[in-house]
Amino acid sequence: MSLWRLIRSVPSWLFPLTVGLLVLFLPEFGLDFALSRQVQLACILALVVSGLNLSLGYAGELALGQAAMYAAGAYTAGLMSIAGYTDIVLQLIASGLVALAVGIVTGIPGLRLGSWSLAMTSFFLVLLVPDIIAVFGDTTGGRNGLSGIEPATLFGEVVDADRFYMVVVIVAILWFTVMRNLVVSRHGIAFRTLKQSPVLASSVGISVFRMKLLGYAIGAFPAGLAGALFANIDMYVSPEAFGFTFATAVLAACILGGATSVYGAAIGAAIMQLGPNQSSEFQQYALVFYGGFLILGGVLLSGGLAKVAKQAAARLDRAAGLTGTRTGTRHADTGRSAMEPMSGRTLVVDGISKAFGGNQALDNASLRAEPGSITALIGPNGSGKTTMLNMICGFYRPDSGRILIGDNEVQGRAPEQVARCGVARTFQTPDIPDGVTVLEAVASGRYSTDRVSMLSTVLRLPRHHKVRVGDVAEAERALDIVGLSHLRDETATALPLGMRRLLEVARSVVAKPRLLLLDEVASGLDEDEVERLAGLIRQLGDAGCTIVLVEHNFRLVLALADTIVVLAQGRVIAVGAPSEIEHDPRVLSEYLGVVADGTELAGEATS
């Protein structure tokens, strides 16, 4: 186990870089032409698969359009070469940009239509590639293919076979470096959040449409690079190379290596290219093989080989004592960070109404919440509490009425725009993306603050490092406040329910919101967890945050709230201090099921 501890002490990015450099210098060890060609084709396939990993594995958008982007890159490079622009760097840039443009143009309508539309539009795009090539046959060579491509040059010199091999491998190494930098950054966590739930993503300030389009379009870029390299291997481009069989091969390699893995794309592509793709007889039954593999792989190999490797590494970590034993205990409260002052804003909900078909969810309902106070919103199930929160957040548009946060009217704004006004919330069921640590899940709440571009992230510019330091510091502070700092490196989804609820609260407060909406945050917690949560909510109120608490635990509401608003059948039936609401006859009847003389009808079921 000492050897494993030594291995784990080495930065994880060093191992794939070492493998990449070994592949780069394979010709020095007598690599023959046939195997050299297969390695190049494997690198090219890996580039295409990595784009699918980004759009499918991380952003959660099933799309088969990589084959079309691959074709766009290949024909762009081929036509440039025929026109006399043989510089390989210029061809790579142009092919990548053309593929990016194709991704944007084809992605917009598919994403606008929603649901499975992107998968369908990209599927038909692949089927149309041969026809599009045939339509422009005078330029593309039609179904006979594009010939006459000149040898690639670099800085004015012809690139021979050995140097072209190095170009292919270097491009693959550079792209996987770019993808790795993107995936492990806050943008990568944003992609995972989007995949988990578009509602969750928009609640932390992520533009769902823009992020989906970025995932699909950026995934097209490496396919364009791969197309440029492919066009220069044989100096001939055949339309048959970009058909549906190739698209299914890309998907199969993605599933085999692991869709949510940076380097799984290289593993899956290498196995596919160096294995079945070498057999000429295999090509006759390729679609049957790929179809069968996708069915079996989806059932038996969920997560791909990358997941198998992660599980093996986790077992070795436990055997080597590198994984801390997680218990229900927490660090001493004396070690917690002090709650910093928060700039709350007054929330005014003025006469909003909302109907879903014939169901009137809210009817002229109003609410006012002040900074530094806790306003509880209570009522029986179906009274409209969560509907009101959803309208405040922008998920629903009111049929009438106004919603103001400070001086800003927010009704009708998109959810991500409302979030950027300083609104944060929790959900009835904790919503946490898969594959992220507790620290990363909390830091995701800062996505709409201290913004940094993807280019700065990929190139690791100073702005990226500054924002990353801020994200980590604020996430650690929020975890310390809720008492979960000792679990910062644990997988977030593996935590028990009570801790996941506290994690959601930490994610909500990490960006110092002006308005905090808590939706049944105490549901499912034991007495100790409720007491800890109550103390935390009091601290947030004392720090100046405006808090709206939707809760069924009536005792907790009475203990925490400064003002209680009671909803019944979509209407506000009472507003007042806890001492008033506790003895209001109508509230007792509607909410607790007791008659005015105190005789219990249904029991204090929600206390």
N, C-alpha and C positions, 0 to 999 in steps of 0.2 A: 504493500500500500504506500510505502514511501516513494516509490517511483510514480504512482498516480498523483500523489500530492505535488511532486515536482512538476509533472505535466500540467496540472491545474494552475500552478503558479505562473505559467507562461501565458502572456496575452493571447486570447483565443484567435485573434485575426492573424497571428503569426503562422499558424498551421496551414490554412489555405494559401497564404502567400508563398510559403515554402513549396507546397505542391505545385503552384503555378510556375515558380521559378524552375523547378525540376523539369516540368513539361517543356518549358521554354528552351532548356539546354539539352533536351533529349537528342537532337541531331549530333551533338558532340560525342555521344556514346554509340554512334553508328546506326541511327534510325534509318531504315530503308524507305524507299519512295512510297510503297503501298501503305505502310503503317503511318508514315508522315501525313499522307493524304487523309487517312481515317481520323487521325488526331485533329487535323484542321477542320474536318467536317463535324467532329464531335464538339469542337469549340464553337463553330457556327451554330449548330443546333442548340448548344447551351445558351447562347445569346438570345435566341428566339424564345426558348423555354423560360428564361429568366423574366422576360417581359410578361409572359402569362402568369408566372408566380406573383409578380407585383400586382397585376390587375385582379387575378382570381384569389390567390392565397392571402394577400394582405388587404386589398380593397374590397374583396368579396363580390366582384363583378365577373360572372361567367361570360367570356367572349372568346370566340375562335378566330378573330380577325388577324392574329399574328401572321398567318400565312399570306394574307393580302399585303400586309406591311413589308413582309419579307420580299415579296414580288416587286413591290414599289421600289424598295432599295436596290434590288438587283438590276432592274431595268433602268433606274436612274444612273447607276454607275456604268452600266453597259453603254447607254446612249451617250454619256459624257465621254467615255473612252473613244467611241467612234467619232465623236465631234472633235477629238484632239485633246481633251482634258483628261490626261492619264494619271495625274498625281493622285496617289491613293488616299492621302490625307484629305484632299479636296473632295474626292468621291465619297469618302466616309461621312464627312460633314453634310454634304448635299443629300446623300441617301438617308441619313438619320433625320434630317429636317423634313424631307418629303414624307417619310413614314410617319413622323410626328404630325404633319399636316393631315395625312389620311386618317390618322387616329382621331384627331379633333373633329374633322368633317363628318366622319361616320359615327363617332361617339355621341355627338350632340343630339341627333334625332332619337337614337336608341335610348339614351338616358332620359330625354324629355318624356318619352312614352312610358317609361318605367317598367317595373316587373321584369319579365323575361325578354323584353324588347331588344335590349342590347345583344343578348345571346342570339336572337333570331336575325337581327340585322347583320351582325358579324358573320353568322353562318352563311347567309345568302351572299354576302360580300365575297367569301371564299369561292362559292360556286360560280360567281360572276367573273372571277379573274380570267379564266381562259377566253371567255367571250369578249371581255374588254380588250384583251391583248389582240384578239382576232379583228376587232373593229378597227384598231389602229395598226393593222398589219403592215402597211407601207413603212411605218416607222419601227415597229417592234419585231418585224419578221413573222408576225402571225403565229400560226400553229407550227411553223417550221423552226421557230426559235430565232433568237437574236445572235447573229454571228458577226465576225469582223472586229471583235473587241481587241484592242491593242494591249500589249503587256503593260502592267502597272509600273509607274515610276515613283520615285521618292527623292525630292530635291534635285530633279532633273536626271537622275540615273535610273536605269531599268532595274526593277526588283527581280532578282533571280529566285529560284524555287526555295532555297534555304532562307533567304531574307524574307520572302513572303510568308513562310512558316512562322518566323518570328513576329511579323506584323500581326498575323491572325491571333497568336497567343497573347501578345501584348495588348491588343484591343480587348480580348476577353478578360484579361487580368484587370485592366483599367475599368471596364464596365462593372465587373463584380465588386471592385472597390467603391465605385459610385453607388451601386445598389446597396452595398453593406452600410455605407455612411448614411444613406437615406433611411433604411429600414430601422437602424438602431437609434435614430434621432426622434425628436418629438413628432416629426411628420410621419414616421413609421408607426408610432403609437396612435396617431390620428387615423391612419389607414385601418389599423386593427379596431379602433373604436367605431369607425364607420361600418366595418364588416359586422361587428357585434350588433349594432343597432343605429340606424340613421337618426332615430329620436334622441338617443344618448349623444351622438356626435353633434347634432345641432344644439343640444342643451349646453355644450361646453364651447360654443362659438365656431364650430366647424361648418362651413358651407357644404352641404351634402352633395349638391349637383357639381360644384366646382371640384370637390375632392374626388368624386367618382370619375369625372372627366380627366383629371390629372393622372389618376391611377391608370386609366386605359390608355391615355395619350403617351405618357412616359413609358409605359410598357411597349409601345410601338417603336420607340427610338432604337433599342438594341436589335429589333427585328430588321430595321433599316440598315444598321451597321452590318448585320449578318448577310443581308442581301448583297451589299457592296463587295464583301469578301468572297461570297459565293460566285459572283459574276467574274471574278478575276482568277479563280482557281483553274477553270477549264477555258476561260475566255469565250464562253458560250452560255447562253441562257435559254432554257427550254421551259415553256409554260407548264409542262407536265410536272415540274418540280414543285409547283405551288398549289397543288390540288387538295382535295378533301383528305386524301391519304396522308399527306404531310401534316395537315391540321390535326388529325387524330393522333399522329405520331408525337406531335408536340404536347398534346394533352396527356398522352400516356406517359411520356417522360416526366411531365409535371407531377402526375400522381405518384409515379414510382419514386422519384427523388424526394418528394415532399413539397406541397404547394406553399406552405408557410416556412420556407427555408431559403436563405440566400444561396447557399452552395448546393442545395438539393437539386437545383436545375442542372448544375454541372454533373452531378452524380447520375441523375436520370438520363441526361443526354449521352454521357459516355457509355452507359450500359446499353442503351438503345442503338447507338451508332457502332460500337465495337462488337455488339452481339448480333441480334437478328437482322439488322440492316445490311450486314455484310453478305448475307446469303441472297443470291439472285432468285432462288426458288421461293424465298420468303415473300418477295414482292407480290407474287400472285395471290397470296392469302393474307396480305398485310392488314386489310380492313377487318377481316374476320378475327385475326389475332388481336389487333388493337381494341376491337369492340369487346371481345371476351376478357381481355386484360382490364379494361376500364370497369367492367362489371365486378370482376373478382377483386381488383385492386381497391375499388371504392368500399368493398365490404371487409376484406381481410387485411388491407394495408392502409387503413386510415392514418393519414399523417405521413405516409411514405417511409423511406429508409431513414430520412432525417429524424423522424420521431422515434424510430427504433434506436438510433444512435443516442438521442437525448435521454431515453429511458435507461439505456445501459450506463451512460455517464452518471445519471442520478443514482443508480444502484451502487456504482463504484464510489461516488461521493459519500453516500451513507456508510459504506463499509470502511472508508478511510477517515470517517469522522469529520468530514468537511461541511456537512449539513447540520445546522443547529437543530436541537430537539425542540419542537414547538409545543408549548403547553398553554394552558389557559391563564397563566400568571402574567402579570405585567410588571414593568419597571415601577419603581416607587414614584408616587405622584409628585414627590418633592423635586424630581428631576425634570418636570415638564416645563416647556417654554411658556413664558407669559403671553397672554393674549394681547396682540397689538391693537391699537385703536382702529376702528373701521368707520368709514364714512357712509353711513346709511342714508337712504333717500325715502321720502314719504311715498307710499303706495296708495293710490286712490283708484278704486274700482267704482265707477259711477253708472248705475242703472243698466248693467249689461244683461242681455238676453241671448239665449242660444237654443235653437230647436234642431233636433235630428229627426227629420221626417215629421211624424205626428207626435213625437216625444219632446215636450218642453223641458229641457234639462235645466235651464236657468231662466228666471222671469223677473226682470227689473231688479237684479241683485246688486247690492252695493257693499263696499268694504273699505276701511281706511286703516292703514298700518303706519305707525310712526317709527323713526329711527330710535334705536335703543330700547324698543319695546317688543314684546312677544304677543302677537295677535293670533289667537287660536280660531280655526274654522272647523266647526263640528256639525254633525247631523247624521241621521240614519243613512244606511247604504242606499245609493241612488239619489241622494239629495242634491248632487251637483258640485260637491267639494272638489274632486279631481278635475272636473270640467272647468271650474273656475281657474284652477292652477294652470291648466293647459292653455286657457285663453290668455292668462297673464304672460305665459312663456312664448306665446305666438303659435302654438300648435293648432289651435282653433281660432277662427275669426268670429267675433261676436256679431250677432244680427243687428244689435243696436247697443248704444252706450259707449263709454270711454274708459280707457285704462291709462293712467299716468304714473310714471316713475320719476319723481322729482318734477321737473318742468317738461319732460318728454312724453308725448303721447305715443304709446307703443302698439295699440290695437291695429291689426293689419300688417304689422311688420313680420318679416321672416324670423323663425326661432333663433337662428344664429345672430341676427341683428339685435334681438332682445337680450340675448346672452351677453353681447358686447356692451350693452348698456349697464352691465353689472348685476344681472340676474342669474342666480345659481339655484339648483334644485336637487333633491333626491327623489327616488321613485319608490313606489309601493313594494316592488321586488328589486333588490339590488341588481344593477345592470353594470357588469364589469367585463371588459374584453378578455378573451382567452390569450394565454401566452405572454402575459406581462406580469412584472413583479408588483408588489404592493407600492413601492416607491414610484414606479412608472405610471401606475393607475392614478395615483394622486396627482402627480405632475401633469397629467393630461388635462387637468382642470385649468391650467394656465395657458392653454393653446391660443386663446384670443387676446392674451396680454403679452407684452414684450415680444412682439412678433419677429420672426426671422425667416428669410426666404429659403426656398429649397436649394437655390444655387449656393448661397452662403453655407448651408448645411453640408452639401455635397463636397464643396471645396475646403471645408473646415476653416472658414475665414474667422477673424476675431469676433465678429458679431455672434456667430454660432456659439463659440466658447463662452462668451459673456452671458448669453441667454441660458445656456445649459447649466452654468454655475448657479444662476438665479433659480432655475427650475428645481434643481436638486436641493438647494438651501431652503426654499419655501416649502417643498414637499416634505423635507425632513422636519421642518418646524410644525407643519400641520399634523404629521404623524405623531410627533411628540405631544402635541396638544390633546389628541384623542387617545393617547396611550398605546400606540401601535408601532412605535419606532423600532422596537426589537424584532419586528416582522418585515422590515423594509425590503429584504431580498427574497421573501417567500413568494410563491406564485399566488397572485391575488384571488383567483377563482377557487383555490384550495382552502381558503379560510372558512371557518364556520359562519353561520348566518349573522350572529351578533357582531362579529368583527367586520364582516362585509358591510354591514350597515354603518359602523363607525368609519370604515374606509370611505364610504360614499359621502359621509359628512366631511371628512378631511378633504376629499376631492372638491367638494362644493365650496369650502372656505379657503382653499389654497390661494385663490386669486383675489381674496379680500372683497367679496361681493358687496354691493350696496343693498341688495334685497336677497334674502335666503328663503326658499320655499321648501318646507319639510313635509313630505307626503307619507304619513303613517310610518314614521321612522322608528317607532318603538315596537312595531308589530313583530311578534315572534321572539322578543328578548326576555331573558329571565330578570328577576328582581334586581340583581346586582348590576346587570347591563343597563337596565332602565335608569337606575340611580346614577350611574356614570354618565349616561346620555343626558339626563336632566341637568347635571352639573355643567356639562359642556354647553348646552343650549343657554343656560343662564349666563355663562361667561361670554358667549357671543352677543347676547343682548346687552350686557354691561359694557361690552367693547364698542357699542354704537351701531351694530348691524340691525337692519329692519328684518324682522322674522315673522313669517306666516307659517303657522303650525297646523297641519291637518292631522288629526289624531283621534282614534277611537278609545284610547285609554283615558277615561274621564278623570280619574284621580290625578294622572300626570298633567292633564290640561288645567285642572284647578290649581295645582301646585306651581305651574310655570307661567300661565298666561296673565298678561296685564289686562287684556280685553278679549272677550269671547264673542264670536259671531256665530249664530246658529242658523243653519239652513234646513229647510224641510220642503220637499217637493219643488225644489228650484227657487224658493223664495226665502228671504231673510225674515225669520220670525222673532228674533231677539238679538240685541246687542247690549253688552254691559260687562261689568267687572265680574270676576269669578263668584264673589259672594252673592251677587244678584242672580246670575244664571243658575247657580246651584239650587235656588229655591223658586225659580220661575215655573209656575204650574204647566204652561204649555210646553216648555223644554222638557220637563220631567215626563210629560205624556208622550211627546213625539220622539224624544231621543232615548230616554231610559225606560219607558214603558211603565211608569208608576203614576197613579192617580193623585189628585191634589192632596188628599188626606194622608198620603204616604204609603198606602197599601200597595204592595208590589204586584205588578201585573205580569211582567215578563222577566223580571230580574235584571240586575245591573250587569247585563251580559258583556258589556264592552268595558267595564271597569278593570 
